Amino acid sequence: MGTEAMEQPGYALGHSEHELARLSRQGQIFLPFTRQLFDQAGIGSGMHVLDVGSGAGDVSLLAAELVGPEGRVVGVDCAEAAVAWATARVRSQQIEHVDFLVGDPAIIEFGQQFDAIVGRFVLMYYPDPVAAVRTLARHLHPNGVMVFQEFDMEYLGTHPAAPTFERAAEWMRAAFRATGARIRLGAELYPVFVSAGLPRPSLRMDILIGGGAEFQGYGLLAAVLESLIPVMEQLGIATAADINFATLAERMRDEVVAAKGVALSPALIGAWCRGTSLG
Ligand SMILES: C[S@@+](CC[C@H](N)C(=O)[O-])C[C@H]1O[C@@H](n2cnc3c(N)ncnc32)[C@H](O)[C@@H]1O
């Protein structure tokens, strides 16, 4: 597995094994938020679920647990390396009711409708999220559930302001912005659903917040920056020497701890609705 085939243009993080492992670690940290969102949205036993932009497979695995063996999950990602990784993962866990496919689920024809369409941290990479949701909706059963959880990166920061964390947060936002990702898509999900012709969605917002040396947020941000180094160097945002990944998490942690402050992750905003039309 490598970074080779079908790399999404403008997808800054790539799909190296190192990045897919990072995605899974991040996925585990945010898992409780996604689980609560899916519970609220009504993802449950026996459902057939489409996972848009399945990456390393974390959301598909959560959906598989919620729908149980009577249900079915199809995870779709445009990157072959991600699909190979996620497939190997479910095989090694002997999970039979999840399949992964290569492609863009907004374009693929599945020949079936799903009870739920879910996606996490993926609509932000679509050039036109409204068009994507509108075309995805044709795969949804008329009474099915559409659920997306996307970042609002403006919330990423510290209080009181810790300079190293704040600089790292700005590098990250700059890299995603420069590659065309929508860094506030979470806060735009409501108009995205409505403009796509879906019923007005319910919303929830979660943020990982903590202080002290044990907080996971420093390592989480440092790891994203590590994956973004090639893109940041190419775009002239920051160099590997500026970032100094080897000590970045430690420096961020020490400043926050010294100030007895707190650090916040990006907000995860979840939106969900039932049905495909305003009726
Ligand atoms: C940040 S990862 C999130 C993965 C997973 N949903 C999670 O939450 O852990 C985004 C994934 O979406 C995929 N992706 C982006 N645009 C896509 C598209 N148009 N069609 C299919 N996959 C896409 C990328 O290849 C990447 O694996």
The ligand as a MOL file (V3000), in Angstrom:
LIG
                    3D

  0  0  0     0  0            999 V3000
M  V30 BEGIN CTAB
M  V30 COUNTS 27 29 0 0 0
M  V30 BEGIN ATOM
M  V30 1 C -10.0670 13.1410 6.5620 0
M  V30 2 S -10.4390 11.6130 5.8100 0 CHG=1
M  V30 3 C -11.7760 11.0570 6.8540 0
M  V30 4 C -11.9280 9.5720 6.8340 0
M  V30 5 C -13.0600 9.0230 7.7090 0
M  V30 6 N -14.3480 9.4920 7.2480 0
M  V30 7 C -12.8650 9.3860 9.1630 0
M  V30 8 O -13.6280 10.1720 9.6910 0
M  V30 9 O -11.9150 8.8780 9.7680 0 CHG=-1
M  V30 10 C -11.3100 12.0410 4.3290 0
M  V30 11 C -11.4010 10.8970 3.3270 0
M  V30 12 O -12.3430 11.2860 2.3030 0
M  V30 13 C -11.8450 10.8590 1.0570 0
M  V30 14 N -12.4670 11.7020 0.0210 0
M  V30 15 C -12.3230 13.0250 -0.1660 0
M  V30 16 N -13.0700 13.4240 -1.2260 0
M  V30 17 C -13.6900 12.3220 -1.7050 0
M  V30 18 C -14.5910 12.0650 -2.7790 0
M  V30 19 N -14.9980 13.0460 -3.5970 0
M  V30 20 N -15.0210 10.8010 -2.9740 0
M  V30 21 C -14.6140 9.7910 -2.1730 0
M  V30 22 N -13.7630 9.9590 -1.1450 0
M  V30 23 C -13.3130 11.2130 -0.9070 0
M  V30 24 C -10.3440 11.0160 1.1630 0
M  V30 25 O -9.6830 10.1920 0.2240 0
M  V30 26 C -10.0770 10.6030 2.6080 0
M  V30 27 O -9.7510 9.2420 2.7330 0
M  V30 END ATOM
M  V30 BEGIN BOND
M  V30 1 1 1 2
M  V30 2 1 2 3
M  V30 3 1 2 10
M  V30 4 1 3 4
M  V30 5 1 4 5
M  V30 6 1 5 6
M  V30 7 1 5 7
M  V30 8 2 7 8
M  V30 9 1 7 9
M  V30 10 1 10 11
M  V30 11 1 11 12
M  V30 12 1 11 26
M  V30 13 1 12 13
M  V30 14 1 13 14
M  V30 15 1 13 24
M  V30 16 1 14 15
M  V30 17 1 14 23
M  V30 18 2 15 16
M  V30 19 1 16 17
M  V30 20 1 17 18
M  V30 21 2 17 23
M  V30 22 1 18 19
M  V30 23 2 18 20
M  V30 24 1 20 21
M  V30 25 2 21 22
M  V30 26 1 22 23
M  V30 27 1 24 25
M  V30 28 1 24 26
M  V30 29 1 26 27
M  V30 END BOND
M  V30 END CTAB
M  END
